[in-house]
Amino acid sequence: KAESARALAYTPRSVAVQVNEGFGSAQAGCGMAVARRAAVALILACAGVPADAGDAAVTPLQKVLSLLGDMSSKGKASKHEEEVEFAKFQQFCVGTREATTKSIDEASGHIEQLSADVAKGEADAEELATEISELEASVAQQEAELETATELRAKERADYSSAHKDLSESVDAVERAIAVLKSREADVPASLMQVQDMAGLPREAKAAIRSFLALASGDEDAPKANAYESQSGGIVGMLENLLIKFQDQKLTLEKEEMNGKANFEMLAQKLSDNIKDSKRRTSEKTATKAQKLEDAAVAKGDLSTTQAGKAEDEKKLDDTLTSCQSRSQEFEKNQVLRAEEIKAIEQAMEILGSDEVSGAADEHLPALLQLGSKRGTALVQLRGAESPEDAQKREHLIAFLKGRASSIGSRYLSLLATHAHADPFGKIKQMVKDLIVKLMEEANGEADQKAYCDTELATNKQTRDNKQSEVEELAAGVDKHEAESAQLTQQLAELSDALGELRKEQAEATELRSKDKATNTAAIQDAKTAQVAVERATKVLKDFYGKADEASFIQGSAGIGQEMSEASKEPYTGMQSERGGIVGFLEVILSDFARLETETTTAEDKAQAAYEKFMDESGEDIAVKETESSHKADKKQEVDATTGSLKKELALTQEELSAALEYFEKLKHECVDNGLSYADRVRMREEEIQSLQEALQILDQQDMA
C-alpha cells in the first residue's frame, strides 16, 4: 500500500484518470454509493503518501480535492472552449446560409429575367420572320407588277409607233395631194389614188376621189371642164379637212403616248422605290432577327449557367444546413455530457467534503500515515542535515522568486517563494512545472477567449455599424417621404381651394350672365316693340298729312275765280308747319330704338361669347386641376404606403440595432479589458513563465550538484 500510495502521490495524472474513471462509472449508473466508495478508496489509497515535515497540513483528502478541483476547472475550460469553437462554427453556418440564400435568390431573379429575355427574343424573332415573309411576298408581287407594266408599256409603244407612222404617212400624202391639186400638175391622179388607198379614209372621201378620178380620166359620162374645176375645188377642201383630221389624230396619239409614258414612268418609279424600300426593310429585319436569335442564344447559355449555379448553391445550402444541424446536435449532446461530468465532479467533491468522508479520513488515515513515519522521519532528517551550499542555493532561489514576484506583481511566484522556504527541492520543482503548465493552459484559454472576443466584437461592430447606417438611411427616407407627403397635402389643399374658387367664379359668372341676358333680352324686345309703335305713329301722321295735302289740291283746282274769291280765307290743312319736325323727331326716335336694338344685340352676343370662352377656359382649367389633384392624391397614397413600410422596416432595424447594442454590453463584461490589457497580461504571463523556467534551471543545477 505504501508503494502504491507513493506512486499515486507522484503521478497526479494517474490519479486524475482513476478518479475520472471512477466517477465516469458512477455517472454511468452505479449511483451515489459507488461514488462515495470510490472517493473513500481513493483517499485510502493516497493515505500512504509520505508527508514532509513542512507539509504536514496537506492531507490525502485535500490532495484528492485539489485534483478534483483541477479536473472541474479543466472540464469547464474545455466546455467553454467548445462553446467558443461552436460559436465560430455557428457564425460560419449563419454567414454561409445567408450568403448562399442571397445567391440563390439573386439567381432566381436572374433566371426569371433570362427566361423572359429568351421568350421575348424568340417571340421577336418569330414576329420578324413573319414580317420578313410578308415583305418578301410584297417584293415579289411588286416586281411582277413592274414586269407586267413594262411589257404592257412596250406593247403600247409598238402600237403607237405603228399608228404614228401610218398617220404621218397619211398627213404627208394628203399634203402632197393638196399641193398637186392646187398646182394642177399632171400627177394629180397618182396623188389621189395614193390618198384613196390610205387606211382610215372616210367612205364619202373615197367616193369623191373616185368621181374626180373618173372625171379626170375623160370618160364619156364625165362632166365638162367647168364641172372639173368645180369638183377639183371640192376635193381640195375635202382633203384639207382630211388633213386637219389626220393632224388632230396624230396630235391626240402623241399626247396619249406622252401621258402613257409619264404614267408608266411614275408607276415604275413608285414600284422601284417600294421594292427598294421593302428590300432595305427586309435586310434590316433579317439583321435584327439574327441579333434577336443571338441574344436569345446568349440568354439561354446564361440561363443554363445560372440554373447550374443555383443548383450547386442549393446543394451547398442543403449540405451546409445538414452539417450545421448535425454539428449543433453533437454540440448540444457534448455540452450536456460535459455539464453532467462537471456536475458529477462537483458532487464528488461535495461528498468528499462531507462529514462522512472527513470522519472516515480522521479515523483511519492517521494510522495509515504512521506506516510512512519512518520514511518521513528520514526525509526530515535529510532536511535537517541540509548542507550550507544547499541552504545558500535555497536562499538564492527564494530571493530570485521574491524579486521577480515583486517586479512583475505575480502571486504565483510569491506563493512559490513561500513554499521554497520549507518544501524539498523535488516538490518545488514539481510545483514549478505544474505552474508552467497551468500558466500555459491559461494562456491558451485566454488566447481562445481573445479570438472569440475579437471575432464577436468585430462581427458585432460590423452589425452595429450596418444597422446604424440602415437606421439613419431609413430615418432619412421616412423624413423625406413625410416631407413629400406634407408637400403633396399642401398642394392638394391649394388645388382644392383653386377648384373651389374656379367653380365659385363659374357660378357667379353664370348668375351674372343670366341676369345680363334677361336685361338685354328685355331691352331688345322693348326696342323692337317701340320701333313698331314709332313706325305706326309715323305712318298715321304721314297718312293724315298726305290726305290733307290731297284735299288742299282738290280745293285748289276748283277755279281761278273761286281762288280769287277765297283768297282772303285759306283752307285748314293741319299743322303743316310742325309736321316736318314731328316726323323728323319720330324718325330720330325710330333710329335710336333701332340703334339700341343693334347695340344691345351686339353687346349680348359679345357678352355671351365672352361668357362661353370664360366657361370653356375655366372648365379646361378645372379639368387640368382635377387631373393633377387625382395624380397627386394617388402619389400621396403611394408615398404614405412607402412611409408606412419604411417605418416598419425602421422599427425592425432599430430592434436589431438594440439587440446588437445589448449583446455588445454583454461582450464588454467578458471581452473588454478592465484594468490590464490583453497584451499586458500576455507579457506578465510570459515573464512569469520565463521566471519559472529560470527557477527550474536553478533547481536543475541543484540536482546536478
Secondary structure by P-SEA (a helix, b strand, c coil): caaaaaaaaacaaaaaaaaaaaaaaaaacccaaaaaaaaaaaaaaacccccccccccccaaaaaaaaaaaaaaaaaaaaaaaaaaaaaaaaaaaaaaaaaaaaaaaaaaaaaaaaaaaaaaaaaaaaaaaaaaaaaaaaaaaaaaaaaaaaaaaaaaaaaaaaaaaaaaaaaaaaaaaaaaaacccaaaaaaaaaaacccccaaaaaaaaaaaaaaacccccccaaaaaaaaaaaaaaaaaaaaaaaaaaaaaaaaaaaaaaaaaaaaaaaaaaaaaaaaaaaaaaaaaaaaaaaaaaaaaaaaaaaaaaaaaaaaaaaaaaaaaaaaaaaaaaaaaaaaaaaaaaaaaaaaacaaaaaaaaccaaaaaaaaaaaaaaaaaaaaaccaaaaaaaaaaaaaaaaaaaacccaaaaaaaaaaacccaaaaaaaaaaaaaaaaaaaaaaaaaaaaaaaaaaaaaaaaaaaaaaaaaaaaaaaaaaaaaaaaaaaaaaaaaaaaaaaaaaaaaaaaaaaaaaaaaaaaaaaaaaaaaaaaaaaaaaaaaaaaaaaaaaaaaccaaaaaaaccbbbbcccccaaaaaaaaaaaaaaaaaaaaaaaaaaaaaaaaaaaaaaaaaaaaaaaaaaaaaaaaaaaaaaaaaaaaaaaaaaaaaaaaaaaaaaaaaaaaccccccccaaaaaaaaaaaaaaaaaaaaaaaaaaac
